[in-house]
Amino acid sequence: MRLPILMYHAVDRGPQGARSPRLYVPPEQFEAQLATLQQLGYETISFGDWLAFRRGRATLPRRPIILTFDDGYRSIGEIAWPILRRFGFGATVFLVSDLIGKTNAWDPPAPPEPLLGAAEIAEMQAAGICFESHTRTHAALTMIPPERALEELTTSRAVLSQLLNAPVTVLCYPYGKQNLMVRALAREAGYEAAVIARRRMNTARTDPFRLTRIWIDNRMTLARLRWTLFRLRWLHFA
């Protein structure tokens, strides 16, 4: 079994002066990518589905896939979610708990981007979108003292669990920054899995605290997406 996890940020055209304009996938490009995934036979699952499968408690579709969105931009609700619904796809959004309903304060001097608010999150959750943790403030966990890193992890998990009225068990390391200590802190904080950015697929043997994701930006053509998914399915180390 091979599990690809795709990593998106924003589905939008992006503001003038954006620091990382490649992270903004235009809506028509996103829609075409979902159509391609559907044509290839992929079906979206949640991290909970995957963890249950690893424990022998669930089965998965023939070609499972997880779609993820980092940071929780409002455009995910306004633009990406309606497109996901048209295809019958689900997704997981990683939220920065201190900044819900605010802006991406971790990203100066880029223009401030609005983030999902509590009401929008509740509506999306009721329709099947999953939400997990991107820490409390989006701090790089390898660059701060261990005690502060643990606080980032535990506080975010507690706040989001209360907001969602559901367990929060998956972490997205801000900036992809992680090491042995950070992974140990994530376990201590009660997480069951965490994601990184690396062009690989996951198997049942993959370290659940280093689940790999395929980076998607506005340079990802349909031909490249098809080739990436095909190639990674057959790599012996994927």
Secondary structure, 3 states (H helix, E strand, C coil): CCECEEEECEECCCCCCCCCHHHEECHHHHHHHHHHHHHCCCEECCHHHHHHHHCCCCCCCCCEEEEEEEECEHHHHHHHHHHHHHHCCCCEEEECHHHCCCECCCCCCCCCCEECCHHHHHHHHHCCCEEEECCCCCCCHHHCCHHHHHHHHHHHHHHHHHHHCCCCCEEECHHHCCCHHHHHHHHHCCCCEEECCCCCCECCCCCHHHECCEECCCCCCHHHHHHHHHHHHHCCCC
